[in-house]
Amino acid sequence: MSEPRTFAIRTFGCQMNEHDSERLAGRLRAAGLVSAADESSADVVVLNTCTIRENADLKLFSALGHLKARKREHPGMQIVVGGCLAQHERERIRERAGWVDVVVGTHNLLETPALLERSRVEGPLVVVADAPDPVAARDQVPALTAERDVPWAAWMTIQTGCDNSCSYCIVPEVRGGEISRPLEDLVAEAEVLARRGVAEITLLGQNVNSYGRDLTGRGTLFGPLLRAIGAVEGIERIRFTSPHPKDLRPDIVAAMAETDAVCPQLHLPLQSGSDRVLTAMRRGYRAARYLERLAMAREAVADLAVTTDLIVGYPGETDADFEETLAVVAEAHYDGAYTFVFSPREGTRAARLVDDFIDPGVVRERFDRLKEVVDRSALARHQARVGRLEEVLVEGPGKRPGQVSGRTPQGKLVHLAASDDLSGGTLAEVRIDRAAPYYLTGTVTRVLRPPRHRRRIALSVS
């Protein structure tokens, strides 16, 4: 009897892609494949791609170059390119990387096992659905067969696609319009996950706080969803990403404040503090409205930690525009920020503004100045936590020997001295001893709860 074929998945990009990879791993296992010890020994290598991040295509083709050499030595090996970049750049991948066996998009990624079998007979395949199937998008049962990276935490896709039209973003093209899953299906999934030992759920969507608008034809259902999942026994922490500032309504903030399981954490992308640039970006709000929504959330939710996304060097951004961004960021007093240099995405409105692209040297100087403001704010907010007792959910080994790391309800990364009773999934009370801009260090005062489950299956994330 022959050995089963092995697979490895390398994931680029966001949490949505990571969860897609988990679901695909479950499908591959159901088809009889087993996880490889590492990518270098796998019979099937899947690259689940991103088209949002800077240099996404360079990373993909670099990875494919290395795999080409390995495939020469192992002719039976198969290579799959899936996800957002495959959806958007299917023809370029076929032209530049003829050794790829299957190219599959975001809408039909879970068809990969069948496509692998077809490719063994027919040769290289490009099978990319141009639009999502609404029925399949709402039926996310495969999520319950996902090969999760950790047993105590899970992602849950509540919505696919996006109905916004931000000028720099390609997501609506590669993911399609918003399709929400039925609320009762999500609650049922949360109940199953809780019975399997999951304590923390992160709700995923391109614009989570518009969840349900396509189901009701009127308002959103995100507030009711938070309350419903918060009522599931065993679910201790609920996080979500990412909301859109224009859709952060009082009922959603009230649900955050009144549902104990919802973590006091809010990732609220600003992108720019300049009204002129925000208009050009088609963001749907001005800086003052953004700050009003932020103040509303902070007033309602005790000890709220807020992070954001910022783009530096959007086409036509002037020195005055950038100074306005610095001012808004200083006023917002963030706990942290993901700061990106503008990177044009072919097919977006912003990519056509080539005459207004900013000199890279100017962009780098602005980026460094913005980072100083964010880091100063983050450090101050972290220093305010020194001496406090925090509940930390241990995630696993830290980057240094003898260290484990975990997170507070606010999502703060905390490093701790390793011990036998601090395995992944343990909930511990921790005294915060020291603060840095990106993390805290602390001492365990007592273990509140041991892990519920110890199984672990690893996937790599780039």
TORDREN-723379 format. One record per residue: x, y, z of N, C-alpha, C in turn. Coordinates in pm, whole numbers, padded with zeros to 5 digits, always signed. Atoms other than C-alpha are relative to their C-alpha. Layout:
N
XYZXYZXYZ
...
end
This chain:
462
+00086-00120+00000+00000+00000+00000+00089+00124+00000
-00084-00118+00012+00147+00335-00105-00026+00099+00111
+00013-00104-00102+00210+00617+00139-00091+00111-00050
+00084-00112+00045-00045+00901+00133+00084+00119-00042
-00070-00120+00044+00059+01217-00046-00006+00106+00110
-00009-00102-00105+00163+01510+00172-00019+00139-00061
+00021-00138+00047+00083+01880+00149+00055+00100+00101
-00038-00114-00084+00206+02212+00284-00063+00124-00060
+00063-00125+00045+00036+02551+00265+00080+00116+00056
-00064-00124-00044+00222+02880+00275-00098+00114-00026
+00102-00105+00008-00006+03176+00346+00063+00138+00002
-00043-00140+00005+00060+03536+00248-00121+00087+00036
+00105-00099-00015-00144+03827+00380-00078-00008+00129
+00086-00033-00113-00437+03878+00611-00056-00123+00070
+00062+00108-00075-00627+03673+00866-00105-00073-00081
+00097+00067+00087-00895+03604+00607+00070-00108-00083
-00076+00099+00076-00630+03428+00396+00044-00115+00090
-00042+00106-00092-00503+03239+00700-00115-00096+00028
+00116+00086-00026-00853+03112+00773-00036-00081-00125
+00022+00074+00124-00899+03018+00407+00096-00119-00008
-00099+00109+00002-00580+02811+00438-00037-00110+00098
+00046+00100-00096-00713+02639+00748-00111-00086-00060
+00111+00072+00060-01030+02546+00564+00048-00091-00113
-00054+00082+00110-00833+02425+00260+00075-00120+00056
-00071+00113-00061-00612+02211+00486-00097-00109+00041
+00102+00098-00036-00926+02045+00617-00050-00076-00122
+00046+00065+00123-01042+01974+00261+00106-00097-00054
-00106+00087+00050-00703+01830+00161+00011-00126+00084
-00003+00117-00087-00705+01601+00464-00118-00092-00030
+00118+00081+00032-01058+01488+00379+00020-00076-00130
-00027+00065+00128-00926+01399+00032+00111-00105+00011
-00098+00107-00021-00665+01167+00185+00143+00045+00010
-00137-00049-00014-00358+01392+00196+00030+00022+00148
-00041-00026-00139-00159+01442+00517+00099+00116+00001
-00090-00115-00013+00037+01740+00645+00146-00046-00009
-00144+00029+00009+00406+01737+00550+00070+00054+00123
-00080-00050-00112+00669+01780+00817+00048+00141-00027
-00036-00136+00041+00783+02087+00623-00022+00011-00150
+00030-00024+00141+00739+02244+00282+00096-00072-00093
-00101+00058+00089+01061+02100+00141-00025-00148-00030
+00027+00141+00023+00927+01744+00171-00141-00025-00053
+00140+00016+00037+00569+01806+00054-00016-00042-00146
+00034+00038+00137+00420+01640-00253-00085+00108-00067
+00083-00110+00050+00176+01932-00291+00033+00125+00082
-00025-00127-00067+00270+02291-00209-00102+00101-00051
+00101-00101+00034-00007+02552-00201+00051+00135+00048
-00031-00138-00037+00076+02923-00204-00132+00077-00004
+00125-00075-00011-00231+03112-00081+00037+00148+00007
-00062-00130+00023-00163+03464-00201-00085+00119+00043
+00061-00128-00036-00241+03823-00112+00033+00100-00110
-00029-00105+00096-00270+04120-00343-00007+00138+00063
+00011-00127-00070-00307+04390-00077+00136+00051+00042
-00127-00042-00057+00037+04395+00077+00099+00042-00108
-00102-00050+00090+00331+04573-00079+00088-00114-00051
-00089+00098+00064+00543+04365-00322-00056-00142+00006
+00059+00134-00008+00296+04076-00304+00040-00086-00119
-00034+00079+00118+00372+03971-00661+00147-00040+00000
-00142+00035-00007+00750+03983-00603+00022-00118+00094
-00013+00111-00094+00714+03755-00302-00049-00130-00062
+00053+00121+00062+00503+03512-00501+00099-00058-00100
-00085+00053+00106+00734+03484-00800+00137-00042+00053
-00122+00047-00065+01037+03456-00574-00020-00140+00056
+00030+00133-00054+00874+03163-00396-00015-00103-00111
+00018+00094+00111+00777+03005-00728+00133-00035-00066
-00132+00030+00054+01136+03033-00850+00070-00109+00078
-00062+00104-00083+01258+02826-00557-00071-00134-00020
+00074+00125+00018+00981+02570-00608+00026-00064-00136
-00030+00054+00133+01068+02534-00977+00121-00092+00005
-00121+00081-00011+01413+02406-00888-00030-00132+00070
+00032+00123-00073+01270+02157-00641-00086-00094-00084
+00087+00086+00082+01010+02035-00889+00080-00075-00105
-00086+00072+00095+01286+01947-01137+00053-00129+00062
-00055+00116-00069+01423+01708-00876-00109-00100+00040
+00112+00085-00040+01076+01572-00786-00115+00021-00098
+00099-00025+00107+00866+01555-01106-00145-00023+00041
+00138+00025-00041+00558+01422-00925-00057+00106+00091
+00046-00107-00087+00536+01729-00706-00099+00090-00075
+00097-00094+00059+00241+01965-00767+00004+00133+00076
-00002-00135-00056+00231+02340-00710-00133+00067-00031
+00128-00071+00014-00090+02537-00651+00021+00145+00041
+00006-00141-00038-00126+02915-00653-00147+00037+00011
+00139-00035-00022-00453+03030-00500-00012+00135+00067
+00024-00122-00074-00613+03330-00335-00010+00125-00085
+00032-00130+00059-00632+03698-00413+00085+00034-00122
-00086-00032+00113-00329+03743-00638-00030-00091-00118
+00038+00092+00107-00428+03435-00834-00130+00044-00066
+00126-00051+00055-00776+03581-00876+00025+00115-00095
-00024-00124+00075-00636+03909-01007+00101-00017-00113
-00113+00009+00094-00323+03795-01196+00011-00139-00062
-00003+00139+00046-00421+03453-01328+00081-00019-00128
-00069+00016+00128-00288+03509-01680+00150+00023+00015
-00143-00028-00019+00043+03656-01563+00069-00117+00069
-00058+00116-00067+00102+03359-01334+00019-00113-00102
-00012+00107+00100+00034+03118-01621+00116+00029-00096
-00105-00036+00096+00269+03310-01853+00139-00006+00060
-00133-00010-00061+00554+03360-01607+00042-00125+00076
-00032+00117-00081+00533+03033-01414-00073-00122-00055
+00066+00113+00065+00437+02752-01649+00012-00130+00075
-00016+00122-00080+00551+02495-01393-00104-00013+00111
+00109+00009-00099+00252+02575-01170-00109-00093-00054
+00098+00100+00044+00000+02291-01185-00143+00051+00005
+00136-00048-00015-00313+02468-01061+00002+00146+00044
+00027-00138-00042-00414+02835-01045-00148+00007+00032
+00139-00001-00045-00733+02882-00844-00024+00128+00080
+00024-00131-00061-00899+03201-00719-00061-00006+00139
+00056-00011-00135-01060+03321-00398-00136-00069+00011
+00138+00048-00007-01411+03209-00488-00012-00152-00005
+00009+00146+00012-01329+02844-00558+00125-00069+00054
-00122+00056-00057-01017+02780-00349-00022-00141+00055
+00025+00130-00062-01182+02485-00175-00020-00112-00101
+00005+00103+00103-01206+02304-00509+00138-00059-00029
-00137+00039+00029-00830+02255-00497+00023-00152-00003
-00026+00145+00007-00833+01878-00411-00044-00062-00133
+00048+00056+00127-01042+01797-00719+00084+00051-00117
-00083-00056+00108-00834+02029-00938+00138-00065-00005
-00128+00071-00002-00515+01857-00825-00011-00133-00074
+00019+00127+00069-00653+01525-00946-00018+00021-00150
+00016-00030+00142-00763+01678-01276+00133+00034-00065
-00128-00043+00055-00421+01832-01326+00094-00116-00024
-00088+00117+00020-00248+01495-01289-00031-00070-00131
+00041+00061+00126-00442+01383-01597+00011+00099-00116
+00014-00098+00108-00493+01704-01798+00119+00094-00014
-00109-00096+00003-00181+01901-01713-00039+00129+00072
+00025-00125-00074-00165+02261-01583-00140+00056-00025
+00136-00053+00005-00503+02419-01505-00005+00140+00057
+00037-00130-00056-00624+02775-01454-00151-00001+00012
+00145+00008-00024-00969+02756-01294-00034+00106+00105
+00028-00112-00088-01075+03089-01148-00144+00045-00022
+00139-00048+00010-01440+03168-01078+00000+00152+00005
+00000-00147+00008-01515+03530-01169-00090+00066+00103
+00089-00057-00101-01779+03577-00901-00030-00107+00104
+00031+00099-00103-01865+03412-00571-00138-00060-00021
+00130+00065-00004-02149+03166-00546-00065+00040+00133
+00059-00046-00127-02381+03331-00288-00038-00113+00094
+00040+00113-00084-02506+02994-00164+00124-00058+00069
-00122+00056-00057-02153+02858-00116+00064+00096+00099
-00061-00099-00089-02034+03183+00042-00069+00004+00135
+00074-00003-00127-02307+03166+00305+00010-00133+00074
-00012+00131-00062-02248+02795+00368+00147-00025+00032
-00140+00012-00038-01921+02790+00560+00025-00121+00089
-00019+00120-00082-01958+02444+00713+00144-00051-00004
-00139+00046-00002-01603+02359+00596+00086+00063+00109
-00077-00062-00108-01483+02599+00866+00011-00092+00120
-00003+00090-00115-01569+02331+01122+00095-00116-00022
-00100+00103+00027-01328+02090+00950+00136+00063-00022
-00127-00070+00022-01051+02352+00931+00108-00056+00092
-00116+00043-00079-00705+02247+01049+00057+00123+00068
-00039-00124-00068-00662+02525+01302+00141-00009+00057
-00137-00007-00049-00318+02639+01409+00007-00026+00149
+00006+00022-00145-00416+02637+01777-00140-00048+00036
+00131+00055-00033-00701+02451+01949-00087+00090+00086
+00079-00083-00092-00808+02726+02189-00053+00128-00064
+00044-00121+00068-00865+03003+01934-00040-00033-00143
+00049+00028+00136-01052+03015+01602-00042+00129-00068
+00056-00106+00083-01132+03251+01320-00136-00045-00050
+00132+00029+00055-01487+03274+01196-00034+00105-00105
+00039-00091+00106-01571+03429+00860-00149+00028+00008
+00142-00036-00009-01897+03619+00901-00050+00060-00130
+00037-00074+00120-01892+03793+00565+00115-00008-00098
-00102-00008+00104-01705+03779+00237-00027+00121-00088
+00015-00111+00093-01643+04060-00009-00013+00135+00066
+00007-00137-00049-01678+04434+00023-00080+00085-00099
+00081-00089+00084-01926+04695-00105+00056+00141-00006
-00060-00132+00004-01697+04994-00047+00080+00018-00129
-00072-00027+00126-01500+05161-00326+00123+00085+00027
-00124-00073-00030-01176+05282-00167+00090-00001-00123
-00068-00017+00128-00961+05412-00449+00128-00081-00013
-00129+00070+00002-00646+05219-00351-00015-00151+00014
+00021+00138-00043-00805+04881-00277-00057-00087-00111
+00043+00093+00104-00848+04582-00506-00094-00107+00055
+00079+00106-00064-01049+04371-00257-00136-00022-00066
+00131+00027+00062-01395+04428-00413+00010-00077-00131
-00016+00072+00125-01260+04298-00743+00035-00147+00025
-00045+00138-00018-01091+03987-00604-00090-00079+00095
+00087+00069-00095-01340+03908-00326-00148+00015-00032
+00139-00021+00035-01662+04038-00482-00073+00088+00101
+00081-00080-00089-01948+04217-00310-00028-00071+00132
+00023+00055-00133-02053+04165+00051-00108-00109-00002
+00095+00110-00021-02221+03834+00129+00013-00043+00145
+00000+00033-00143-02315+03774+00492-00056-00140+00024
+00053+00130-00040-02364+03435+00651-00117+00019+00097
+00114-00013-00092-02691+03379+00841+00046+00000+00146
-00039-00014-00139-02668+03478+01206-00012-00133+00075
+00020+00126-00073-02807+03147+01328+00109-00102-00033
-00109+00091+00037-02536+02957+01135+00127+00035+00077
-00119-00044-00072-02265+03164+01300-00008-00039+00147
+00016+00039-00140-02404+03103+01648+00018-00151+00015
-00015+00146-00005-02428+02730+01576+00146-00040-00013
-00142+00029+00015-02067+02728+01461+00076+00033+00128
-00064-00038-00125-01959+02913+01776-00026-00104+00109
+00033+00101-00100-02137+02653+01988+00082-00127-00021
-00083+00118+00028-01954+02369+01813+00145+00027+00040
-00138-00034-00035-01621+02546+01851+00021+00000+00151
-00011-00004-00146-01684+02606+02221+00005-00142+00057
-00002+00139-00048-01758+02234+02273+00133-00067-00030
-00131+00056+00035-01424+02160+02106+00115+00065+00077
-00103-00059-00082-01238+02374+02357+00046+00138-00041
-00037-00135+00042-01220+02706+02173-00052+00102+00103
+00038-00104-00096-01219+02999+02417-00006+00138-00065
-00008-00132+00064-01145+03287+02176-00036-00012-00147
+00041-00004+00141-01312+03364+01843+00028+00139-00055
-00019-00126+00071-01207+03633+01598-00091+00001-00122
+00094-00012+00112-01483+03742+01359+00068+00073-00115
-00071-00053+00116-01354+03812+01009-00095+00050-00107
+00072-00055+00114-01485+04027+00727+00076+00121-00050
-00066-00119+00052-01366+04306+00502-00056+00125+00066
+00064-00114-00066-01611+04540+00676-00103-00057+00097
+00085+00083-00086-01749+04347+00972-00122+00075+00052
+00116-00066-00060-01974+04620+01106-00109+00034-00100
+00113-00005+00093-02179+04619+00787-00064-00138-00015
+00054+00136+00005-02251+04250+00850-00154+00000+00007
+00144+00020-00003-02609+04153+00771-00081+00097-00082
+00077-00098+00077-02705+04453+00562-00062-00065-00124
+00052+00068+00119-02746+04227+00257-00109-00100+00035
+00104+00094-00043-02965+03991+00461-00129+00072+00035
+00119-00072-00046-03201+04252+00603-00053+00098-00104
+00039-00106+00094-03203+04505+00318-00013+00134+00068
+00013-00127-00075-03196+04770+00590+00127+00021+00082
-00114-00022-00088-02967+04796+00892+00088-00123+00011
-00094+00110-00016-02678+04578+00997-00040-00086+00120
+00027+00094-00109-02682+04282+01235+00124-00026+00085
-00124+00029-00070-02333+04314+01378-00017+00008+00152
+00025-00009-00143-02448+04431+01721-00070-00123+00054
+00065+00124-00044-02696+04142+01759+00091-00122-00009
-00091+00114+00012-02426+03901+01636+00098-00004+00117
-00092-00004-00114-02180+04016+01904-00069-00051+00126
+00073+00042-00121-02445+03968+02172-00029-00151-00004
+00038+00142+00010-02549+03625+02041+00120-00092+00022
-00118+00085-00019-02198+03482+02020+00054+00017+00142
-00042-00023-00138-02116+03642+02355-00078-00082+00101
+00083+00080-00090-02396+03436+02507+00031-00149-00008
-00034+00141+00015-02243+03105+02392+00090-00044+00116
-00077+00047-00115-02118+02913+02693+00136-00053-00044
-00135+00043+00032-01741+02861+02684+00079+00099-00082
-00070-00103+00077-01659+03155+02456+00033+00115+00094
-00044-00099-00098-01454+03384+02678+00044+00132-00064
-00050-00120+00066-01312+03629+02425-00050+00005-00144
+00040-00024+00139-01452+03774+02102+00076+00121-00050
-00066-00112+00069-01242+03990+01872-00058+00010-00140
+00048-00013+00137-01323+04122+01525+00091+00093-00078
-00079-00084+00089-01148+04275+01228-00052-00016-00142
-00022-00138-00039-01185+04506+01052-00131+00076-00020
+00117-00086+00022-01464+04758+01100+00036+00121-00085
-00019-00123+00077-01507+05064+00879-00052+00116+00085
+00044-00111-00086-01527+05400+01063-00139+00053-00034
+00129-00058+00037-01830+05514+00865-00118-00085+00047
+00107+00090-00043-02028+05210+00987+00006-00034+00148
-00007+00025-00144-01932+05222+01355-00114+00077+00067
+00122-00062-00050-02279+05292+01495-00015-00018+00151
+00020+00011-00146-02398+05345+01856-00045-00138+00045
+00046+00132-00044-02573+05005+01866+00114-00101+00004
-00116+00089+00000-02245+04830+01779+00087+00028+00122
-00080-00037-00117-02055+05022+02045-00069-00046+00128
+00074+00046-00118-02330+04941+02296+00016-00152+00018
-00019+00145-00008-02300+04570+02213+00140-00034+00050
-00137+00021-00049-01924+04590+02266+00007+00024+00150
-00009-00038-00141-01970+04759+02602-00079-00094+00091
+00092+00077-00085-02250+04534+02727+00017-00151-00010
-00023+00144+00015-02122+04193+02614+00136-00033+00060
-00123+00024-00075-01864+04063+02860+00108-00067-00083
-00099+00075+00077-01695+03833+02610+00069+00084-00107
-00062-00084+00104-01624+04112+02358+00119+00072+00060
-00123-00058-00053-01267+04223+02411-00001+00152-00018
-00008-00146+00012-01203+04593+02478+00113+00040-00094
-00101-00022+00103-01007+04621+02156-00071+00042-00128
+00062-00050+00123-01090+04816+01840+00108+00037-00099
-00090-00038+00110-00894+04824+01516-00082+00084-00097
+00083-00094+00076-01032+05132+01339+00088+00073-00101
-00091-00058+00099-00849+05216+01014-00031+00147-00031
+00011-00142+00033-00790+05590+00966+00044+00025-00144
-00066-00011+00130-00567+05573+00654+00065+00137-00022
-00057-00135+00012-00515+05953+00647-00077+00095+00091
+00067-00102-00081-00589+06253+00867-00037+00123-00079
+00032-00112+00087-00631+06486+00571-00136-00021-00065
+00132+00013+00063-00990+06547+00458+00013-00005-00152
-00018+00001+00145-00866+06616+00107+00042-00138-00048
-00046+00133+00039-00683+06283+00091-00107-00104+00026
+00108+00094-00028-00970+06096+00256-00107+00003-00109
+00095-00011+00111-01200+06229-00016+00054-00068-00124
-00062+00064+00116-00956+06120-00285+00002-00152+00016
+00000+00144-00028-00939+05778-00118-00140-00061-00004
+00139+00045-00001-01321+05758-00121-00032-00078+00127
+00018+00070-00127-01329+05665+00247-00137+00023+00063
+00135-00019-00050-01671+05813+00323-00010+00068+00135
+00004-00076-00125-01578+06017+00632+00109+00105-00004
-00104-00100-00019-01377+06320+00737+00069-00026+00134
-00077+00025-00122-01119+06335+01014-00081+00029+00126
+00079-00035-00118-01357+06507+01257-00103-00108+00031
+00098+00106-00023-01623+06238+01208+00069-00125+00056
-00076+00114-00050-01362+05969+01261+00028+00017+00149
-00033-00024-00140-01252+06127+01589-00125-00004+00088
+00126+00009-00074-01617+06157+01698-00036-00146+00027
+00032+00141-00017-01672+05784+01641+00097-00065+00100
-00100+00053-00092-01349+05705+01824-00032+00041+00144
+00034-00048-00135-01451+05920+02122-00123-00073+00054
+00119+00074-00041-01791+05748+02130+00037-00138+00051
-00040+00134-00041-01625+05407+02151+00077+00003+00131
-00080-00006-00123-01379+05510+02418-00085+00037+00122
+00087-00038-00111-01650+05667+02630-00084-00119+00047
+00090+00110-00034-01864+05353+02618+00072-00124+00051
-00070+00125-00029-01604+05074+02640+00117+00027+00094
-00105-00025-00098-01389+05075+02952+00133-00061-00043
-00136+00048+00025-01012+05042+02903+00018-00048-00144
-00005+00039+00141-01048+05027+02524+00138+00027-00059
-00124-00016+00076-00730+04971+02323-00036+00020-00147
+00034-00032+00139-00737+05121+01974+00126-00002-00086
-00106+00000+00100-00513+05046+01678-00059+00045-00133
+00049-00057+00125-00534+05170+01321+00089-00041-00116
-00080+00012+00122-00409+05149+00961+00024+00140-00054
-00036-00130+00056-00228+05441+00799+00076-00022-00130
-00070+00004+00129-00113+05497+00440+00080+00129-00015
-00088-00115+00021+00183+05726+00376+00032+00011-00149
-00040-00021+00139+00247+05879+00035-00108-00029-00101
+00106+00014+00099-00096+05848-00127+00023+00105-00110
-00028-00093+00109-00072+06013-00473-00058+00139+00026
+00042-00138-00019-00086+06390-00441+00005+00048+00143
-00009-00040-00141-00035+06393-00062+00105+00111+00015
-00090-00114-00017+00118+06732+00020+00058+00000+00141
-00054-00015-00135+00328+06836+00318-00111+00039+00097
+00111-00043-00087+00016+07005+00458-00093-00116+00032
+00082+00119-00024-00187+06685+00414+00064-00089+00105
-00069+00087-00093+00076+06489+00599+00001+00058+00142
+00003-00063-00132+00091+06740+00884-00137-00019+00065
+00134+00026-00054-00285+06698+00923-00011-00144+00052
-00001+00139-00048-00234+06322+00951+00073-00011+00133
-00075+00002-00126+00030+06373+01220-00085+00054+00115
+00081-00063-00105-00210+06596+01413-00112-00093+00045
+00109+00090-00035-00500+06348+01398+00053-00121+00075
-00058+00117-00066-00276+06055+01495+00041+00036+00143
-00037-00042-00135-00141+06250+01792-00124+00015+00088
+00123-00017-00077-00495+06337+01902-00066-00134+00031
+00063+00130-00020-00617+05979+01860+00072-00083+00107
-00078+00065-00106-00340+05854+02091-00017-00152-00006
+00020+00142+00027-00332+05504+01946+00086-00089+00088
-00079+00104-00065-00212+05188+02116+00099-00064-00097
-00088+00055+00102-00044+05092+01791-00058+00027-00137
+00048-00025+00137-00070+05124+01414+00077-00085-00098
-00063+00065+00114+00001+04933+01096+00015+00110-00106
-00027-00112+00089+00167+05194+00877+00059-00053-00130
-00040+00052+00130+00208+05129+00505+00039+00114-00093
-00031-00089+00110+00378+05307+00220-00096-00031-00114
+00093+00023+00111+00131+05355-00066+00066-00085-00107
-00046+00090+00105+00170+05078-00320-00112-00016-00101
+00110+00005+00098-00031+05099-00644-00040-00142-00034
+00052+00129+00041-00252+04805-00730-00070+00017-00134
+00056-00010+00135-00326+04760-01098-00149-00028+00002
+00145+00015+00003-00696+04805-01164-00072+00091+00096
+00063-00094-00094-00757+05059-00887+00010+00143-00054
-00005-00140+00042-00828+05431-00933+00134+00064+00036
-00123-00064-00045-00521+05528-00734+00119-00037-00087
-00113+00043+00083-00289+05328-00960+00012+00083-00127
-00004-00081+00122-00382+05557-01248+00056+00140+00023
-00046-00135-00033-00255+05866-01065+00152+00009-00003
-00146+00011+00003+00103+05808-01176+00069+00137+00002
-00061-00133+00001+00169+06178-01229+00008+00061+00139
+00004-00055-00136+00098+06239-00860+00072-00087+00101
-00074+00083-00093+00316+05964-00711+00106+00083+00071
-00091-00078-00083+00534+06095-00429+00141-00057-00008
-00140+00042+00002+00914+06085-00435+00026-00098+00116
-00022+00100-00105+01025+05772-00240+00077+00054+00121
-00073-00057-00112+01270+05974-00030-00090+00082+00091
+00095-00078-00079+00992+06208+00081-00092-00094+00078
+00089+00096-00066+00767+05911+00160+00070-00064+00119
-00074+00063-00109+01037+05745+00370+00015+00094+00119
-00013-00097-00109+01093+06063+00571-00132+00018+00073
+00132-00012-00064+00718+06096+00634-00031-00126+00080
+00026+00126-00070+00692+05730+00728+00071-00003+00135
-00078+00001-00124+00967+05766+00988-00057+00098+00103
+00058-00098-00093+00809+06078+01137-00131-00050+00058
+00127+00054-00047+00469+05911+01158+00022-00112+00101
-00030+00110-00091+00619+05605+01322+00041+00053+00137
-00040-00059-00128+00775+05826+01592-00122+00041+00082
+00120-00044-00070+00436+05973+01679-00079-00120+00053
+00074+00119-00042+00267+05631+01690+00072-00071+00114
-00076+00071-00103+00546+05471+01894-00003+00075+00133
+00004-00079-00124+00546+05756+02145-00134-00020+00071
+00133+00022-00057+00171+05716+02196-00013-00142+00054
+00011+00140-00043+00193+05335+02216+00078-00024+00128
-00081+00018-00120+00471+05349+02473-00068+00062+00122
+00068-00065-00112+00279+05595+02690-00119-00083+00048
+00116+00081-00039-00032+05377+02684+00044-00131+00065
-00051+00122-00062+00173+05068+02766+00057+00028+00139
-00057-00033-00131+00357+05240+03050-00109+00019+00105
+00111-00018-00094+00020+05320+03206-00051-00133+00054
+00046+00132-00043-00036+04944+03242+00099-00065+00098
-00099+00058-00091+00280+04879+03447-00055+00000+00143
+00051+00017-00136+00188+04748+03793-00140-00056+00006
+00136+00052+00002-00158+04635+03684-00001-00151-00008
+00023+00142+00018-00291+04282+03703-00085-00020-00125
+00068+00023+00128-00398+04153+03360-00028-00149-00016
+00026+00139+00037-00563+03833+03240+00065-00025-00136
-00075+00029+00121-00331+03685+02978-00030-00142-00046
+00021+00131+00061-00424+03399+02746+00131-00037-00071
-00129+00041+00053-00097+03218+02673-00017-00059-00140
+00009+00048+00138-00038+03156+02302+00105-00105-00032
-00104+00098+00028+00285+02958+02311+00137+00059+00024
-00137-00047-00022+00664+02994+02309+00022+00139-00060
-00038-00131+00051+00804+03346+02269+00118-00012-00093
-00112+00000+00094+01087+03446+02038+00131-00035+00069
-00124+00028-00072+01350+03404+02310-00011-00131+00078
+00002+00122-00081+01449+03081+02488-00049+00030+00141
+00048-00016-00135+01275+03034+02820-00113+00101+00014
+00104-00102+00000+00991+03266+02724-00127-00055-00063
+00127+00023+00066+00621+03226+02650-00068+00135-00018
+00069-00126+00029+00389+03493+02511-00150-00023+00000
+00145+00004+00003+00022+03570+02541-00057+00138-00020
+00064-00130+00024-00231+03848+02505-00105+00029+00106
+00103-00049-00090-00450+04055+02731-00130+00013-00079
+00123-00025+00076-00816+04120+02644+00014+00113-00100
-00020-00112+00092-00695+04443+02480+00089-00037-00119
-00086+00043+00109-00474+04238+02248+00146+00034+00022
-00139-00034-00028-00152+04349+02418+00084-00127+00009
-00093+00112-00005+00138+04111+02363+00080+00007+00129
-00070+00005-00129+00288+04004+02697+00096-00118+00000
-00101+00105-00011+00612+03809+02739+00015-00041+00146
-00008+00055-00134+00644+03580+03042+00111-00105+00007
-00094+00110-00018+00901+03341+03187-00073-00132-00017
+00063+00128+00026+00822+02990+03066-00002-00087+00126
+00008+00098-00107+00707+02724+03310-00091-00113-00046
+00076+00119+00041+00543+02381+03295-00150+00025-00004
+00144-00023-00006+00200+02522+03379-00046+00115-00089
+00037-00111+00091+00203+02789+03103+00002-00045-00146
+00011+00043+00139+00134+02586+02790-00108+00081-00071
+00095-00076+00079-00070+02735+02508-00143-00028+00038
+00138+00013-00040-00430+02799+02600-00025+00024+00147
+00014-00029-00143-00361+02865+02967-00042+00145+00020
+00039-00135-00037-00534+03168+03117+00065+00031+00135
-00075-00032-00121-00316+03339+03379-00020+00146+00040
-00004-00138-00051-00324+03647+03600+00146+00043+00003
-00137-00046+00018-00014+03853+03530+00015+00143+00051
-00034-00136-00038+00142+04157+03693+00094+00057-00106
-00082-00063+00104+00282+04390+03426+00118+00071+00065
-00123-00053-00061+00644+04477+03508+00070+00106-00085
-00076-00090+00087+00780+04659+03205-00076+00023-00130
+00071-00036+00123+00653+04836+02892+00098+00039-00109
-00070-00044+00121+00788+04883+02541-00108+00038-00100
+00105-00042+00094+00609+05029+02235-00083-00115-00057
+00070+00109+00069+00516+04687+02093-00036-00117+00089
+00029+00113-00087+00493+04458+02394+00015+00041+00146
-00014-00014-00144+00477+04421+02772+00071-00124+00052
-00051+00119-00068+00661+04189+03010-00065-00006+00137
+00069+00013-00127+00509+04049+03325+00038-00125+00075
-00023+00114-00088+00513+03797+03609-00134-00064+00034
+00124+00071-00032+00247+03531+03661-00021+00000+00151
+00035+00005-00142+00072+03569+03995-00082-00124+00033
+00072+00125-00020-00161+03272+03950-00057-00047-00134
+00065+00058+00118-00300+03038+03687-00151-00003+00025
+00145-00008-00015-00671+03104+03636-00071-00121-00058
+00063+00115+00067-00750+02817+03401+00103-00071-00086
-00091+00072+00089-00546+02541+03235-00059-00008-00139
+00056+00015+00136-00582+02479+02861-00104-00110-00002
+00106+00100+00011-00889+02285+02757+00035-00112-00095
-00026+00092+00110-00729+02106+02466+00147+00015-00036
-00144-00009+00024-00372+02021+02364+00042-00037-00143
-00036+00037+00137-00388+01920+01997+00050+00121-00077
-00055-00111+00077-00181+02134+01756+00039-00048-00139
-00040+00027+00138-00145+02130+01377+00052+00130-00057
-00065-00125+00041+00092+02383+01221-00016+00027-00148
-00004-00052+00137+00058+02588+00906+00099+00115+00001
-00094-00113+00005+00321+02838+00793-00071+00121-00053
+00057-00127+00042+00232+03204+00748+00113+00095-00035
-00102-00096+00040+00442+03453+00552-00057+00139+00002
end
